[in-house]
Amino acid sequence: MLEGERGEAARKALEIVVKVGEALGAEKLVKISSAHVSGVSYVNIGEAGLELIRDLALSGARFTVLTTVNPTAIDTEKWREMGIPQEIALKQLDILKHLELMGAQMTLTCTPYLLHPPAEGEQIAWGESNAVLYANSVLGARTNREGGPLVLFEAISGRAPYVGLRREEERKPTLLVEVDEDVRERLRNGVYSYPMIGYTLGLKVGRGVPFLNFKIPFEEVKGFLAAVGASSSIGLVLIKGVSPEAEKYTEVLNELEEIHIDTEDVETACSKISADYEEADAVFLGCPHLSPRELEEILSVIAEKGELKRRTILSTSRWALERVHRSKEELSDKVIALADTCIVVAPIEYMGLKKVITDSAKAAYYLSSKGVKTTVLPRKKILEEIL
């Protein structure tokens, strides 16, 4: 490939992967079975990103492994309803056209693990922090938190540097995390949520491979890990009772440095992204994207309520939407279900959002950075009291 036998585009892609590997001290490259391309929102990558993707596609670059794509700046069918200018929409569609030309599946979701879950030990190259954390922590696959441009070149070459979380020795726990009983009690009482704990863990730990000696209900793992990814550079959390690799380290836990998450930690962390707002422009659910089961549960609650108090935005994949059978007539006219996008990577200034209530600490983190006032609450409380 480096000698050009598979074309100039493939040669350049592999050359870049090799140079990155050399810079990181990789002893070799490994074959990957899939790639997930993040950094595809025109709002985030702009003209430079569009030009890179277009040039790659037109130069003959093609993906050689299963390649999925992250959410974009628009719902490809409802962008007018979102209030997004045509110029932005057309630029975004141009990005997608050239990714598809290279062979990507137009999944447009941050939850590729729901569509194509990798096997334990499988080497993959995924961008998008929540997807990386889920693949590593829940499925036992192996990927680093790859940057968007690097994933493009890894997907073309089918290779990735053998460094970091791809290596067995780098996946060992570096510290033990305990959750204090008063925090557990507030979780049980619905005062705290698992994304709040994940955000706190990320801030307190920062990096490395924490072993969480606290079992999380499986339906809460996705939101918990997304929050860890938003507040840290962590790519793997070994979770007791969840992570397939966790059990083999139980005998060495007493050798690890131990830290505790207490109520002061949670309050301090969440004060950065959440405040009390009685009035809000909208409720936002779906960061990470809602699964078909989550969608069905939320829509069932909405259908029972009839009239809602405020606009409710649900973010999901088109794959998930197609698996939920519920007619629009059953829902309040205040509900908008968006596919292909997420308000974290969309130009929300056109959507009129100033104050948002969400169950996602990750969404709150990114929305706060854009000047949107956010309140983070447990999903159960939102569904029962806020909608």
C-alpha positions, 0 to 999 in steps of 0.5 A: 500500500505504501508503494502505491499498489492500491492507489495514491489516496490509499498510499497517502492515508497509510503514510499519515497513519504511519507517521502518527504511529511513529509520533506516538511510539507505536511498535506496529500497526494493527488491522481494524474491522470498523471505523466511526467517523466523528467531526462531520458537522459543518458547524464544527469543521467548516470549509476546511473540513468540507474541503478535506472530505471532498478532496479525499473522495474526489481523489479516489479514496475509499473506505476499506472497512465498515465505516459509520458516521456521527450526527451532523448539523441538520436533520436531513429531512427536517432542517427547514423545520429546525430553522437552519439556513439553506446555505448551511444545509447544502454544505452539510449535505455536500459533506455527507455526499462525499462520505457516502461516495467513499463508502460510508454508511449514512448512520448519522448517529453517535451510537454505532454500537447499537447498529454494529456492535464490535466483539470483545477484543476486536480492534476498531477505530472510532471517534466520538467519545461516548461511542469509544467509551461504550465500545471499550467499557461495555463491549470490550472492543479496543479503540482509542479516542481517535480524532476525526481526521485520523479516523478517515485515514484509518478507515481508508487504510484499514490500519491503526497504530498499536498504542494506548487502549489497543494494548492489553497492558494499557487496559489495566485499572490505574485507580479504584473509584468508590461511590459513597453511601450518601451519593448512592442514597441520592441516586436511589431517591432521584436527587442525582442521576447516573450522568451526574455521577459520570460527569463527576468521575470524569472531572475528578479522575481526568485520565487513566483507566478507573475501576468503578466498584459500583454496579450501574443499571445497564440502561443507565450505562450509556448516559453515564459513560457519555458524561465521563467522556465529556469531562475527561480524556478517559477512554475506558472505565472498568465497571463492576458487573458490566465490563467484560474485563473487570472480573479479572482485576478484582484480586488486585483492587486492594493494590490500587490508589483509591478515591471516593466520590462524595456529595460535595464532589457531585455538587461542585461538578454539576454546578458547572453545567446545571442551575435551577431554572423554573422556566425553560425553552425546551426539554432535550432528551437524546444525548447520546441518541435514544435507542428504539426502546428508549424512544418507545418508552418516552413516546408512551409517556408523552402520548399519555400526557396529551398536552405538554408544558413546553417544547420537547426535542428528542434526538435519535437515529433514523435507524431507531425512528424506523423501529418505533411504530407510533403515528404523529397524531398520537403525539403533542404538537410540541414534540419534535423528533430529530434524526441525523443530528443532535443539538450539541453539533447543530447551529442551535442559534437558529432553534431559539434555545436559551434555557434547556432542561436535559437528562444528559450531562454531556449535552449540558456541558456542550450547551453551556459552552455555547451560552445556553443555560442548562438544568440537568435532572434525572430522566424519570423526574423530567418525564413525570414532572417537567413535560 
